[in-house]
Amino acid sequence: MPRKASGALRAGSGSSGGLYPTGGTPMKEEAVMFDAGGIRLEGRMAPGTGRGAAVVSHPHPQMGGSMDNNVVEAVCEGFRRFGFSTLRFNFRGTGRSEGRYDGGRGEQDDLRAAVDFLAGRTSAPVLLGGYSFGAWVTANLYAREPFPCRLLLVSPPIDLLETPFEPLADGLIGVICGDRDAFCDIQELTKRLGRINLAPHVLAGADHFYVGREEALVITIETILNAFLKNA
C-alpha cells in the first residue's frame, strides 16, 4: 500500500468505546475461536432473532485495523437492529488470531472459514459486511468463489486496491462511501457500480473513518437492509 496512505489508514482504527449508549441494541457478544486452514481465529458473536446472520470484516491489519474498529461496530449494529446475529473476527495475525498477514490471500480463506463457522451456528441466511480492507477481501473472495451470500461493502478502498465489482452483480446489495473519502473516489465508484446497475449510498460529511458519523452509517445500513428484505 502506498506510503502516503499508511498514516491516514491508521487513524480512526481503534474501538470507539460504546457507540450506542441510547437507541441502540446492547452488545451481548460471545467470545469465540474457530479453525481456518490450520490456524485459530478469534471472533465475537452476538445472537439474533433468526432473521439473518452477518459476518463483518475489519480494515487493514497492518494499519491498526481489527474487529474492534468503530466502523465494524457500526456495521454490526446495523445488522443487529434487523435481528441479525453477527460475527466479527480478527484476520490472521491480528489480536489473538494465529498466523500472519498474507496480503489478502489468506485473509480470504479466513473470511470463508468465518462464514462456515457462523453458518454452522445458525440456520438463517448469511450476509457478508466488509469495511475498507475487509470490503476488498469480501469482494475478492466472492469473485473467486461465488457462493449463496449477499454482500454489503463500506468504503472499498478502490484508489489503493483493485476491487472487482462486475463479478459481484448477483450478490451485492449495497455499497456505502463518504463524500470525503480519500481512498474511494465517488465518481469512479459510481461509474463502476453503474455497470452492474447499482449506485453507491453516499454519506455526507463522512471520510474514510466515519468518526462522528457512525450513527448515520447505521441508518444507511438499515435503509439498505430494509429495501433488500422487502424484495427478498
SVG drawing of the C-alpha trace seen along z (x, -y; Angstrom):
<svg xmlns="http://www.w3.org/2000/svg" viewBox="-41 -17 47 44">
<polyline fill="none" stroke="black" stroke-width="0.4" points="0.0,0.0 1.4,-3.4 3.4,-5.2 1.1,-8.2 -1.8,-6.1 -0.1,-4.5 -0.6,-7.2 -4.0,-8.1 -5.3,-4.5 -4.0,-4.0 -6.1,-6.9 -9.5,-6.0 -8.8,-2.3 -9.4,-1.7 -12.6,-0.9 -15.0,-3.8 -15.8,-2.6 -19.5,-2.4 -21.0,-4.0 -24.7,-3.4 -25.5,-4.5 -29.1,-5.3 -31.4,-3.9 -29.1,-1.0 -29.1,2.7 -27.0,3.9 -23.8,5.7 -24.2,9.2 -21.3,10.9 -19.8,14.3 -16.0,14.7 -15.4,17.5 -12.5,19.3 -12.7,21.2 -10.4,23.0 -9.2,21.6 -6.9,23.9 -4.8,25.0 -4.8,21.8 -7.3,20.5 -9.0,17.2 -10.8,15.2 -14.1,13.5 -17.1,12.2 -20.6,13.4 -23.9,11.8 -27.2,13.7 -30.1,12.5 -33.8,13.4 -33.2,15.8 -34.0,13.3 -30.5,13.4 -26.8,13.6 -23.8,11.4 -20.0,11.8 -18.3,8.5 -14.6,8.0 -12.3,5.3 -9.9,2.8 -6.2,3.3 -4.4,5.2 -1.1,3.7 -2.6,0.2 -4.1,0.9 -7.3,2.4 -9.1,5.0 -12.6,6.2 -12.7,3.5 -12.8,0.8 -15.6,-1.8 -17.0,-1.2 -17.0,2.6 -19.0,2.0 -21.4,-0.3 -21.9,2.3 -22.7,5.0 -25.1,2.6 -26.9,2.0 -27.4,5.7 -28.4,6.3 -31.2,3.7 -32.8,6.0 -32.5,9.0 -29.4,10.5 -26.9,12.4 -23.4,11.1 -19.9,12.4 -16.9,10.0 -13.5,11.6 -9.8,10.8 -7.9,11.8 -4.8,13.9 -2.0,12.3 -4.4,9.7 -5.2,9.8 -5.4,13.4 -5.8,14.8 -3.0,17.1 -0.9,16.9 0.5,13.8 -0.7,11.3 -0.9,12.8 -1.6,9.8 -5.3,10.6 -4.9,14.2 -5.0,16.0 -7.5,13.4 -10.0,14.6 -9.6,18.1 -10.2,16.6 -13.4,15.0 -14.6,18.2 -13.9,20.0 -15.8,17.4 -18.8,17.8 -18.7,21.6 -18.4,21.2 -21.4,18.8 -23.4,21.0 -22.8,23.9 -24.3,21.9 -27.5,20.7 -30.0,21.8 -30.5,18.2 -29.1,16.9 -25.6,15.4 -24.7,12.0 -21.2,10.5 -20.3,7.0 -16.8,5.6 -15.2,2.3 -12.2,0.9 -9.6,3.7 -12.4,6.0 -14.6,4.9 -11.7,5.7 -11.3,9.1 -15.0,9.7 -15.2,8.7 -12.3,10.8 -13.5,13.9 -16.9,13.7 -15.3,13.1 -13.0,16.1 -15.7,18.3 -19.3,17.2 -21.5,18.7 -25.0,18.0 -24.3,15.0 -25.2,11.3 -22.7,8.6 -22.7,5.1 -19.5,3.1 -18.4,0.0 -15.7,-2.3 -14.0,0.2 -10.5,-1.4 -10.6,-1.4 -8.0,-4.1 -5.5,-1.8 -6.5,1.8 -8.1,3.2 -11.6,4.2 -13.8,6.3 -17.4,5.3 -18.8,6.9 -18.4,10.5 -20.4,9.3 -23.6,8.4 -25.6,11.3 -24.6,10.8 -24.1,7.1 -27.0,5.4 -25.3,2.1 -22.1,0.0 -21.6,-2.9 -19.0,-5.6 -18.4,-9.0 -18.3,-12.1 -14.9,-13.0 -13.3,-9.5 -9.7,-9.9 -9.4,-6.3 -12.7,-5.7 -13.3,-8.1 -17.0,-8.6 -17.1,-9.3 -15.0,-6.2 -17.1,-4.1 -20.3,-5.4 -19.1,-4.6 -18.0,-1.1 -21.2,-0.3 -23.3,-1.6 -22.0,1.3 -24.0,3.6 -27.0,1.2 -26.2,0.1 -25.5,-3.3 -23.5,-4.0 -25.0,-5.3 -23.0,-8.5 -22.8,-9.7 -22.5,-13.4 -19.7,-14.7 -18.1,-11.3 -14.5,-10.5 -13.0,-7.0 -13.1,-6.6 -16.7,-7.8 -15.6,-9.3 -18.7,-11.1 -20.8,-9.7 -21.3,-6.2 -25.0,-6.5 -25.6,-7.9 -23.8,-4.9 -26.0,-2.6 -29.1,-4.3 -27.8,-3.9 -27.3,-0.2 -30.8,0.0 -32.1,-1.6 -30.2,0.9 -31.4,3.9 -34.9,2.7 -35.0,2.5 -33.3,5.8 -35.6,7.7 -38.7,6.3 -37.6,7.7 -36.1,11.0"/>
</svg>
